[in-house]
Amino acid sequence: MQIGVPREIKNHEYRVGLVPDAVRGLVTVGHTVTVETGAGAGIGFSDEDYAAAGARIGRDAETTFRSAELIVKVKEPQPEECRRLTRDQVLFTYLHLAADRAQAEALMASGCTAIAYETVVAPDGSLPLLTPMSEVAGRMAVQIGAQYGTKAFGGRGVLLGGVPGVAPARVVIIGGGVSGTHAAEIAVGLRAEVTVLDRSVPRLRELDLQFGGRARILFSTPQTIETALTGADLLIGAVLIPGAAAPRVVTRAMLRRMGAGAVAVDIAIDQGGCLETSRPTSHADPTYVEEGVIHYCVTNMPGAVPRTSTFALNNVTVPYVHELAARGWKDATARDPGLHAGLNIVGGRIVHPAVEHALL
């Protein structure tokens, strides 16, 4: 199969769909891989590295797209990329369509088959292609919150872990899934006072065992969220409903209770955000202030650590790329119900139920 790997063009996005080792593996079994010139530069891979792995180097995006039957990316296609897609092509990447009607309409108009990393399901019900980036985003959220909580960045000037004789910062994490759990691990490790809220009682029991009293584990209701946020220094929104728009669980009034100089990091922003006050931002202009609270709502958080993120993503995506390339999307998705769940758009129609519910 002809596989294309374009250079990512989203703001400050340096990840790449395939690393040279992944290219080598695909070429070895007979596939042709075209990598756009400069696609790997942001993580330290040159065109020569890709050529040595057996890739053809596409001189520009147009060449790379036109040569491909299967296009492997990281982030959702930007408008100019959507216009390059055709009905004979398969797109394999993150899409997050529930919060992006314009992209969904552009992909439908292209006629391509669009498979979203974030809705592929493993046999145990987990989301294997979303998990590594959720891990990265969860760990980053605490790091980012600590940075913007300093006075130089407009925050209160509170050290996350405090010092002997001075209380640590109060961190509230809404959502106890992958990203929320990784955020909690880092925050607890830095000796912050951590509260995690979730609506799944079985998950709360697991978190309670995992943290062994080092974090408060609470059932999430509007009242418990409001109480936890009163005077909190850092809020991390980590709510996820696979394929669907994130519910707005934090109202403006709740947020106001944090007070001026607090920080809110909304990991759920790819799916629309879980704070009433959230709106997408970029790495070039990452924050804004609402109700005195610094908001960080960057839609491609893991792009800030592209080398770690690219390798973590390739670890899980490459086996699926091999299946799609070897069998074609129809046979591959028919054989694997979990990969079939990744189908978001086919033949100009939205085919994923959660995405359809969000947009239609």
Buried (B, 14 or more C-beta within 10 A) or exposed (E): BBBBBBBBBBBBBBBBBBBBEBBBBBBEEEBBBBBBBBBBBBBEBEBEBBBEBBBBBBEEBEBBBBBBBBBBBBBBBBEEBBEBBEEEBBBBBBBBBBBBEEBBBBBBEBBBBBBBBBBBBEEEEBBBBBBBBBBBBBBBBBBBBBBBBBEEBBBBEBBBBBEEEEEBBBBBBBBBBBBBBBBBBBBBEBBBBBBBBBBBEEBBEBBBEBBEEBBBBBEBEEEBBBBBBBEBBBBBBBBBBBBBBBBBBBBEEBBBBBBEBBBBBBBBBBBBBBBBBBEBBBBEEBBBEBBEBBBBBBBBBBBBBBBBBBBBBBEBBBEBBBBBBBBBBEEBBEEBEBBBBBBBBBEEEBBBEBBBEBBE
